[in-house]
Amino acid sequence: GPGGLCMAIKLKEAGIPFVVVEKNADVGGTWFENTYPGLGVDTPCHFFSYSFEPNPDWTRYFAKRDEILGYILHCAKKYDVRRHIRFQEEVTAAEYQADGTWAVRTRRADGTEANETVNVLVTAVGALNRPAIPRIPGLKDFKGPWFHTAQWDSKVPIKGRNVAMIGTGASGMQTGPAIAPQVGKLTIFQRSPHWAMKHPLYHQEVSTGARWAMRNVPYYASWYRLT
């Protein structure tokens, strides 16, 4: 994800040897895994980017998933960190040793396991990479399709159908408005009020003039991040 990629870039700049273990087939973290309708950032993009790699060409103040993922892929390529990443390999255990090292066990996509000892272990797994499926009685007996937003099934047609959505967290408040115009009826179950507040720029595109200034006016992009 963005945190692990940033760590890799800075370690490479410092000349410190490292390896990144990534369970997915490509970089991106949650932006690689999630694909639900309406997916985007809840932080303005000009802040949701690396200070050392500003992006003057964000098309929206709150960009959607594909644009965010594109930025992450761009950074991985520009700073040449892919060769340091072992894809489709997952850390299954890590134990601190008496000599100050870490014993790390990993499992590859083909099921084979490996053990190695490292001097420093950095976790950048994030908090949203495992969907939490609620224990709702009868859920597994439901005859229709059901899935978590983090495992969105794009093959399931929702146009004109009755859809129930549980939860109004970050993914819910994005998915709901995105699918509402398509479905026949959308029923949302909310346990408690959400914390989000309206932002005047959430649906706004970045003007051509602002993007020109980001690219051509010295220090404008840096100034914008600070204001």
SEKEFI-141689 format. One record per residue: residue in one letter; x, y, z of N, C-alpha, C in turn. Coordinates in steps of 0.001 Angstrom, whole numbers, padded with zeros to 6 digits, always signed. Layout:
SEKEFI-141689
AXYZXYZXYZ;...
//
This chain:
SEKEFI-141689
G+000818-001197+000000+000000+000000+000000+000856+001253+000000;P+000253+002437+000076+001011+003690+000045+002072+003789+001136;G+001761+003298+002359+002724+003374+003449+003949+002506+003197;G+003712+001259+002808+004816+000356+002525+005640+000804+001337;L+004976+001342+000319+005684+001823-000864+006572+003011-000507;C+006066+003903+000331+006851+005063+000762+008089+004604+001525;M+007924+003614+002403+009057+003080+003159+010096+002502+002211;A+009632+001768+001195+010547+001168+000230+011333+002236-000536;I+010645+003288-000943+011296+004364-001693+012386+005032-000860;K+012080+005298+000409+013034+005986+001264+014205+005090+001669;L+013958+003796+001855+015056+002873+002141+015998+002780+000945;K+015420+002762-000248+016231+002703-001465+017085+003970-001597;E+016491+005121-001315+017225+006380-001381+018384+006393-000385;A+018176+005768+000779+019199+005751+001825+020262+004684+001589;G+020053+003845+000584+021021+002807+000287+020975+001636+001250;I+019840+001450+001922+019689+000357+002881+019058-000841+002174;P+019693-002002+002192+019107-003176+001525+017822-003613+002208;F+016834-003995+001409+015535-004374+001967+014792-005263+000980;V+013756-005902+001483+012844-006651+000630+011430-006424+001149;V+010486-006311+000242+009078-006134+000599+008337-007420+000273;V+007583-007926+001244+006767-009115+001031+005320-008664+000844;E+004740-008949-000303+003399-008477-000658+002508-009654-001041;K+001381-009801-000350+000505-010944-000609-000271-010828-001916;N-000433-009607-002423-001172-009429-003674-000268-009561-004891;A-000892-009521-006071-000144-009679-007319+000463-008372-007814;D+000128-007259-007169+000661-005970-007607+000631-005000-006440;V+001219-003836-006620+001232-002820-005574-000138-002151-005485;G-000359-001418-004395-001612-000677-004255-002332-000905-002949;G-002134-002065-002327-002811-002332-001061-004318-002308-001205;T-004981-001538-000358-006445-001479-000390-006967-000927-001709;W-006147-000089-002375-006570+000477-003664-006456-000535-004792;F-005674-001573-004589-005597-002678-005541-006742-003661-005298;E-007031-003936-004026-008009-004952-003677-009454-004499-003855;N-009747-003281-003461-011132-002808-003483-011545-002277-004842;T-012776-002600-005237-013286-002157-006541-014751-001726-006479;Y-015306-001569-005288-016747-001293-005177-017119+000046-005812;P-018370+000195-006255-018821+001429-006920-018640+002657-006031;G-018182+003736-006616-018019+004988-005887-016755+005091-005069;L-015910+004075-005123-014700+004043-004301-013801+005235-004584;G-013411+005919-003527-012524+007071-003662-011954+007473-002322;V-011175+008528-002291-010556+008988-001051-011520+009848-000241;D-011270+009896+001078-012034+010818+001922-011110+011926+002449;T-009944+012037+001823-008979+013103+002116-008619+013762+000785;P-008566+015087+000711-008227+015734-000559-006939+015177-001162;C-006970+014914-002454-005859+014236-003131-004535+014974-003050;H-004564+016276-003022-003315+017020-002977-002596+016820-001641;F-003324+016244-000648-002706+015861+000624-002501+014350+000669;F-003354+013614-000044-003271+012153-000072-002280+011735-001157;S-001060+012203-001016+000005+011909-001978+001317+012214-001276;Y+002403+011724-001825+003697+011928-001201+004172+013362-001369;S+004736+013916-000305+005249+015293-000386+006393+015397-001383;F+007144+014282-001562+008272+014302-002496+007847+013960-003925;E+006583+013607-004106+006081+013273-005445+004674+013844-005620;P+004556+015182-005639+003228+015790-005824+002685+015479-007209;N+001382+015372-007292+000728+015116-008578-000072+016353-008985;P+000408+017116-009955-000300+018334-010354-001526+018066-011214;D-001739+016820-011591-002797+016517-012559-003987+015766-011974;W-004208+015853-010654-005428+015252-010117-006630+015877-010821;T-007544+015073-011295-008706+015609-012006-009828+016004-011053;R-009794+015439-009823-010811+015752-008819-010108+016036-007496;Y-010758+016853-006663-010191+017118-005345-010233+015860-004478;F-011245+015022-004706-011351+013729-004040-011429+012673-005143;A-010278+012175-005542-010212+011282-006699-010829+009917-006416;K-011212+009243-007483-011759+007899-007383-010644+006860-007481;R-011014+005629-007276-010063+004539-007113-009041+004416-008238;D-009490+004423-009475-008573+004181-010586-007485+005248-010672;E-007832+006488-010353-006849+007561-010412-005840+007437-009268;I-006319+007057-008089-005428+006845-006952-004468+005688-007242;L-005012+004568-007733-004178+003413-008048-003156+003761-009125;G-003565+004556-010102-002650+004982-011147-001473+005763-010584;Y-001739+006598-009597-000667+007371-008949+000304+006439-008226;I-000233+005444-007521+000613+004498-006797+001477+003697-007768;L+000880+003235-008857+001637+002488-009873+002740+003354-010484;H+002423+004619-010711+003409+005562-011250+004607+005684-010318;C+004340+005798-009020+005429+005964-008044+006284+004702-007966;A+005646+003535-008007+006400+002281-007954+007343+002165-009144;K+006880+002619-010305+007707+002550-011511+008798+003611-011499;K+008439+004831-011168+009405+005934-011206+010579+005691-010268;Y+010284+005177-009069+011342+004989-008073+011924+003572-008098;D+011508+002782-009086+012123+001487-009376+012223+000587-008137;V+011092+000344-007497+011113-000491-006290+010524-001883-006522;R+009963-002140-007684+009340-003443-007933+010330-004599-007782;R+011567-004364-008158+012545-005460-008091+012862-005854-006653;H+012435-005037-005706+012642-005340-004294+011412-006007-003659;I+010363-006223-004458+009103-006745-003920+008914-008203-004329;R+008566-009039-003364+008205-010420-003653+006680-010507-003602;F+006072-010543-004780+004617-010544-004882+004035-011935-004610;Q+002753-011938-004236+001997-013158-003961+002719-014032-002917;E+003217-013361-001911+003863-014035-000789+003395-013334+000491;E+002995-014094+001469+002383-013537+002670+003155-013945+003920;V+003342-012993+004826+003979-013296+006105+002944-013971+007012;T+003275-015149+007507+002352-015906+008359+002772-015906+009823;A+004038-015591+010096+004509-015556+011482+005782-014734+011569;A+005981-014081+012712+007200-013324+012960+007499-013396+014454;E+008703-013804+014797+009059-013984+016209+010381-013273+016507;Y+010343-012451+017551+011534-011705+017944+012490-012641+018684;Q+013771-012600+018308+014764-013505+018866+015614-012821+019944;A+016236-013650+020772+017054-013140+021871+018236-012314+021392;D+018708-012571+020172+019858-011832+019641+019469-010527+018952;G+018178-010175+019035+017724-008916+018454+017274-008993+017012;T+017225-010188+016453+016751-010364+015077+015310-010862+015084;W+014737-010962+013886+013380-011483+013715+013414-012744+012860;A+012718-013764+013323+012535-014976+012523+011184-014852+011828;V+011210-014803+010510+009987-014547+009732+009658-015760+008862;R+008385-016156+008894+007922-017254+008054+006951-016693+007024;T+007100-017100+005774+006213-016638+004707+005628-017823+003947;R+004505-017555+003278+003871-018569+002440+003591-017971+001079;R+004046-018674+000029+003843-018204-001336+002494-018669-001873;A+002130-018140-003043+000830-018459-003635+000673-019946-003920;D+001780-020624-004195+001706-022063-004491+001690-022924-003232;G+001689-022269-002060+001608-023002-000801+002937-023293-000136;T+004027-023099-000837+005333-023369-000246+005676-022310+000797;E+006366-022730+001858+006726-021826+002941+008235-021622+002980;A+008638-020502+003533+010053-020169+003639+010307-019483+004975;N+011497-019646+005509+011907-019012+006761+013177-018215+006530;E+013239-017048+007153+014456-016263+007061+014587-015372+008284;T+015808-014924+008526+016099-014069+009671+016449-012671+009171;V+015835-011663+009793+016075-010280+009368+016445-009432+010577;N+017137-008336+010327+017546-007437+011401+016425-006508+011855;V+015646-006046+010892+014552-005106+011186+013297-005567+010464;L+012174-005535+011168+010886-005913+010573+009948-004708+010622;V+009445-004307+009479+008508-003174+009396+007158-003697+008931;T+006110-003452+009690+004771-003859+009256+004078-002672+008597;A+003520-002916+007426+002779-001882+006701+001525-002527+006118;V+000887-003376+006944-000240-004163+006444-001556-003400+006436;G-001611-002236+007089-002863-001503+007123-003875-002169+008042;A-005029-001552+008137-006067-002076+009034-007315-002539+008298;L-007309-002407+006979-008546-002661+006225-008371-003730+005151;N-007418-004635+005343-007169-005615+004287-007898-006934+004490;R-008653-007076+005584-009450-008283+005818-010883-007882+006097;P-011825-008216+005223-013218-007827+005462-013807-008526+006683;A-014588-007811+007454-015250-008370+008635-016689-008733+008260;I-016984-010011+008201-018330-010476+007848-019133-010656+009132;P-020224-009940+009320-021004-010050+010552-021668-011421+010692;R-021818-011867+011925-022459-013154+012196-023973-012957+012298;I-024595-012811+011156-026038-012587+011099-026726-013935+010914;P-027589-014343+011843-028292-015626+011703-029058-015701+010377;G-028859-016785+009651-029561-016979+008390-028853-016409+007184;L-027742-015703+007396-027043-015071+006267-026605-016100+005229;K-026049-017196+005687-025552-018203+004759-026675-018982+004077;D-027904-018834+004583-029053-019502+003962-029760-018611+002955;F-029323-017344+002871-029935-016408+001935-029710-016891+000504;K-030741-016952-000288-030654-017528-001637-030079-016571-002681;G-030168-015292-002418-029651-014323-003389-028159-014089-003196;P-027527-013347-004096-026100-013043-003958-025853-012070-002813;W-024785-012280-002089-024392-011335-001048-022876-011313-000943;F-022343-010143-000596-020890-010001-000495-020560-008714+000251;H-019323-008650+000728-018810-007469+001415-018338-006474+000357;T-018395-005183+000676-017920-004185-000291-016448-004413-000644;A-015663-004928+000318-014247-005183+000066-014031-006355-000888;Q-015090-007125-001131-015018-008244-002076-016143-008092-003103;W-016276-006892-003624-017380-006567-004536-017366-007485-005750;D-018526-008075-006037-018656-008984-007172-019292-008229-008341;S-018458-007771-009249-018949-006982-010381-019758-007809-011379;K-019721-009133-011237-020468-010003-012140-021946-010085-011751;V-022275-009632-010554-023669-009677-010093-024406-008444-010605;P-025433-008605-011427-026186-007453-011928-027055-006856-010819;I-027003-005546-010653-027823-004903-009620-028853-003939-010199;K-028785-003696-011496-029713-002756-012116-031151-003245-011969;G-031990-002385-011407-033403-002685-011251-033744-003643-010125;R-032775-004098-009363-033029-005090-008320-033189-004421-006954;N-033798-005146-006020-033917-004676-004648-032619-005015-003913;V-031970-004009-003389-030671-004191-002748-030728-003708-001302;A-030203-004516-000385-030079-004125+001017-028603-003918+001323;M-028287-002829+001978-026897-002533+002340-026811-002326+003842;I-025877-003035+004478-025705-002946+005918-024486-002081+006223;G-024700-000998+006939-023596-000142+007340-023485+001138+006542;T-023034+002187+007219-022844+003484+006565-021465+004046+006863;G-020469+003163+006922-019092+003611+007091-018573+004188+005789;A-017261+004299+005678-016657+004942+004501-017076+004278+003194;S-017032+002930+003146-017407+002251+001899-018908+002348+001654;G-019696+002297+002724-021147+002385+002568-021593+003741+002054;M-020986+004809+002570-021410+006152+002161-020945+006477+000740;Q-020030+005666+000215-019629+005834-001185-020456+004936-002098;T-020649+003681-001674-021377+002724-002500-022841+003094-002646;G-023486+003461-001543-024916+003770-001569-025303+004785-002632;P-024735+005997-002598-025080+006995-003612-024700+006576-005022;A-023663+005735-005164-023219+005320-006496-024182+004349-007154;I-024802+003455-006353-025689+002453-006936-027161+002836-006869;A-027504+003849-006063-028911+004231-005887-029639+004520-007199;P-029001+005227-008157-029711+005508-009410-029926+004268-010281;Q-029197+003174-009996-029273+001988-010842-030265+000954-010334;V-030334+000813-009020-031138-000273-008448-032622+000089-008428;G-033460-000955-008273-034887-000709-008192-035262-000111-006854;K-034661-000639-005776-034901-000134-004432-033658-000397-003585;L-033227+000598-002848-032066+000459-001977-032494+000693-000537;T-032301-000304+000292-032612-000200+001724-031305-000265+002506;I-031081+000762+003331-029835+000838+004096-030127+000640+005579;F-029382-000260+006196-029511-000517+007627-028314+000125+008334;Q-028627+001069+009221-027587+001821+009914-027716+001621+011413;R-026650+001091+012030-026680+000841+013475-026543+002133+014272;S-025671+003031+013804-025444+004290+014503-025091+005375+013493;P-025294+006647+013837-024991+007733+012907-023520+007734+012503;H-023266+008131+011261-021895+008180+010765-021240+009483+011198;W-019889+009478+011190-019147+010639+011677-018861+011672+010584;A-019061+011329+009331-018635+012196+008235-019457+013485+008151;M-018816+014528+007648-019516+015784+007405-019339+016191+005952;K-020221+017010+005479-020197+017419+004084-018968+018280+003794;H-018323+018014+002653-017183+018825+002212-017570+019485+000891;P-017408+020782+000772-017876+021482-000432-017177+021058-001721;L-015988+020446-001617-015247+020070-002824-015330+018584-003139;Y-016123+017838-002382-016111+016386-002530-016446+015942-003958;H-017404+016600-004589-017815+016200-005938-017217+017103-007025;Q-016310+017993-006645-015805+018971-007600-014581+018470-008363;E-014507+018830-009634-013315+018577-010431-012335+019732-010249;V-011059+019438-010374-010035+020485-010286-010044+021256-011597;S-010129+022557-011522-010230+023371-012739-008951+023296-013566;T-009089+023594-014836-007935+023604-015730-006896+024611-015260;G-007367+025764-014789-006451+026799-014317-005656+026355-013101;A-006328+025683-012167-005647+025210-010958-004616+024150-011294;R-004939+023274-012231-003984+022241-012634-002788+022863-013357;W-003043+023897-014156-001943+024599-014834-001017+025224-013799;A-001610+025851-012761-000803+026490-011718+000027+025457-010960;M-000545+024289-010702+000177+023222-010006+001422+022809-010802;R+001293+022783-012126+002396+022333-012981+003437+023422-013234;N+003004+024688-013304+003890+025725-013828+004304+026823-012855;V+003541+027077-011831+003892+028147-010888+004810+027581-009809;P+006028+028087-009686+006973+027551-008700+006402+027564-007280;Y+006524+026434-006610+006141+026272-005202+004630+026351-004944;Y+003828+026523-006007+002383+026638-005787+001815+025354-005175;A+002228+024193-005720+001727+022923-005206+002102+022722-003743;S+003331+023078-003375+003770+022962-001983+002994+023918-001089;W+002767+025136-001582+001989+026115-000805+000571+025612-000592;Y-000006+024998-001630-001381+024519-001533-001505+023432-000471;R-000503+022574-000352-000532+021509+000652-000533+022077+002062;L+000074+023238+002253+000197+023827+003590-000997+024677+003986;T-001831+025073+003036-002939+025970+003355-004194+025197+003698;
//
